[in-house]
Amino acid sequence: MSYFYPMYEIFQQYLDDKISLSSEEASSIRESSIIKKIRKRQYLLQEGDVWRYDAFIAKGCLRTYSIDEAGSEHIIGFGIENWWIGDRESLLSGQPSRFNIDAVEDSEVVLFAHTNFEKLCVAIPAFGQLINQILQRSFIASQNRIQAALSYTAEEKYRAFLEKYSAFANRLPQSMIASYLGITPETLSRIRKNASRKP
């Protein structure tokens, strides 16, 4: 059965590190899961589709982005191992997503249909509390990103990016980092060159 796939064990370890579950609770969560492999550049979500899952990244790196009328990409965020990813607006409203989510590198995710996920959060209080904490941290991170976008210089944005994403910044193409920061690749190249000259 797919939920015994080895990638699930990464998610199980993630849970074990954060909360205590009985064997029955752990089994309930496992039996609700779906393992999905995503090749590099393959979509997990496409703009116009409704997002109906809660997704945990067991392996790899994904990005969430939109495309404007001129065809330019605007990256909203990234996700790596042990992070959650998805479009919460589409999930809660049932409306088509404004975003795409695709794989920056070959990835594997643990998916939960949202209706089943909500039932798990109610039936297993420790799990529900963990998810609530994750959502709270996500909200704070979104506020900080907006504040940085409005008030930071390009150099400050890049430094903050390196601090926040130090674990995997070198896994990302420079063009994607520039898109995330809202600056041109040329500006990013200049910032990086200047930074390398500093003692």
LINNORFEN-V797941 format. One record per residue. N is the residue number from 0. RES is the residue in three letters. SS is DSSP state (@ for helix, = for strand, . for the rest). PSI is psi in whole degrees, -180 to 180 (* if undefined). D_FIRST is the distance of its C-alpha to the first C-alpha in whole Angstrom. Layout:
N_RES_SS_PSI_D_FIRST, N_RES_SS_PSI_D_FIRST
This chain:
0_MET_._145_0, 1_SER_@_-28_4, 2_TYR_@_1_6, 3_PHE_@_8_6, 4_TYR_._137_8, 5_PRO_._-32_11, 6_MET_@_-25_13, 7_TYR_@_-31_12, 8_GLU_@_-29_14, 9_ILE_@_-43_17, 10_PHE_@_-40_17, 11_GLN_@_-42_16, 12_GLN_@_-39_19, 13_TYR_@_-46_21, 14_LEU_@_-45_21, 15_ASP_@_-32_22, 16_ASP_@_-18_25, 17_LYS_@_-33_26, 18_ILE_._164_25, 19_SER_._128_25, 20_LEU_._144_22, 21_SER_._165_21, 22_SER_@_-34_18, 23_GLU_@_-42_18, 24_GLU_@_-43_18, 25_ALA_@_-40_16, 26_SER_@_-40_13, 27_SER_@_-42_14, 28_ILE_@_-46_14, 29_ARG_@_-43_11, 30_GLU_@_-16_9, 31_SER_._-5_12, 32_SER_=_156_11, 33_ILE_=_128_10, 34_ILE_=_130_10, 35_LYS_=_127_13, 36_LYS_=_138_15, 37_ILE_=_117_19, 38_ARG_._157_22, 39_LYS_._130_25, 40_ARG_._-1_27, 41_GLN_._147_24, 42_TYR_=_140_24, 43_LEU_=_-33_22, 44_LEU_=_139_25, 45_GLN_._143_28, 46_GLU_._134_31, 47_GLY_._-18_31, 48_ASP_._154_28, 49_VAL_._130_27, 50_TRP_._126_25, 51_ARG_._19_22, 52_TYR_=_166_20, 53_ASP_=_128_20, 54_ALA_=_127_19, 55_PHE_=_131_19, 56_ILE_=_113_20, 57_ALA_=_-29_18, 58_LYS_=_140_20, 59_GLY_._-162_23, 60_CYS_=_133_25, 61_LEU_=_164_26, 62_ARG_=_150_29, 63_THR_=_129_30, 64_TYR_=_163_33, 65_SER_=_164_35, 66_ILE_=_125_38, 67_ASP_._-179_41, 68_GLU_._-24_43, 69_ALA_._-2_45, 70_GLY_._8_41, 71_SER_._141_41, 72_GLU_=_142_38, 73_HIS_=_107_38, 74_ILE_=_126_36, 75_ILE_=_-37_35, 76_GLY_=_170_33, 77_PHE_=_164_30, 78_GLY_=_140_27, 79_ILE_=_-170_26, 80_GLU_._136_23, 81_ASN_._15_23, 82_TRP_._160_24, 83_TRP_=_152_23, 84_ILE_=_154_24, 85_GLY_._-178_25, 86_ASP_._98_28, 87_ARG_@_-33_29, 88_GLU_@_-50_32, 89_SER_@_-39_30, 90_LEU_@_-46_27, 91_LEU_@_-30_30, 92_SER_@_-23_32, 93_GLY_._9_30, 94_GLN_._155_32, 95_PRO_._142_31, 96_SER_._147_31, 97_ARG_._-2_34, 98_PHE_._162_32, 99_ASN_=_147_29, 100_ILE_=_121_27, 101_ASP_=_172_26, 102_ALA_=_126_25, 103_VAL_._-30_28, 104_GLU_._165_26, 105_ASP_._129_22, 106_SER_=_164_20, 107_GLU_=_135_17, 108_VAL_=_152_16, 109_VAL_=_116_14, 110_LEU_=_147_15, 111_PHE_=_126_16, 112_ALA_=_133_17, 113_HIS_@_-35_21, 114_THR_@_-41_21, 115_ASN_@_-38_18, 116_PHE_@_-44_19, 117_GLU_@_-40_23, 118_LYS_@_-40_22, 119_LEU_@_-41_20, 120_CYS_@_-33_23, 121_VAL_@_-44_25, 122_ALA_@_-27_23, 123_ILE_._90_23, 124_PRO_@_-40_27, 125_ALA_@_-38_26, 126_PHE_@_-45_23, 127_GLY_@_-40_26, 128_GLN_@_-40_28, 129_LEU_@_-47_27, 130_ILE_@_-39_26, 131_ASN_@_-40_29, 132_GLN_@_-40_31, 133_ILE_@_-43_29, 134_LEU_@_-39_30, 135_GLN_@_-44_34, 136_ARG_@_-37_34, 137_SER_@_-40_32, 138_PHE_@_-44_35, 139_ILE_@_-42_38, 140_ALA_@_-38_37, 141_SER_@_-41_37, 142_GLN_@_-45_41, 143_ASN_@_-37_41, 144_ARG_@_-42_40, 145_ILE_@_-45_43, 146_GLN_@_-42_46, 147_ALA_@_-42_45, 148_ALA_@_-35_45, 149_LEU_@_-30_48, 150_SER_@_-15_50, 151_TYR_._149_49, 152_THR_._169_51, 153_ALA_@_-41_49, 154_GLU_@_-43_49, 155_GLU_@_-38_48, 156_LYS_@_-44_45, 157_TYR_@_-43_44, 158_ARG_@_-43_45, 159_ALA_@_-38_43, 160_PHE_@_-47_40, 161_LEU_@_-36_40, 162_GLU_@_-45_40, 163_LYS_@_-40_37, 164_TYR_._29_35, 165_SER_._-29_36, 166_ALA_._-22_33, 167_PHE_._14_32, 168_ALA_@_-35_35, 169_ASN_@_-3_36, 170_ARG_@_-6_33, 171_LEU_._138_34, 172_PRO_._146_36, 173_GLN_@_-33_40, 174_SER_@_-35_40, 175_MET_@_-38_37, 176_ILE_@_-43_38, 177_ALA_@_-43_42, 178_SER_@_-44_40, 179_TYR_@_-39_38, 180_LEU_@_-13_42, 181_GLY_._31_44, 182_ILE_._167_46, 183_THR_._155_47, 184_PRO_@_-33_45, 185_GLU_@_-42_49, 186_THR_@_-42_50, 187_LEU_@_-41_47, 188_SER_@_-42_48, 189_ARG_@_-43_51, 190_ILE_@_-45_50, 191_ARG_@_-39_48, 192_LYS_@_-43_51, 193_ASN_@_-39_53, 194_ALA_@_-36_51, 195_SER_@_-21_51, 196_ARG_@_-21_55, 197_LYS_._142_55, 198_PRO_._*_56
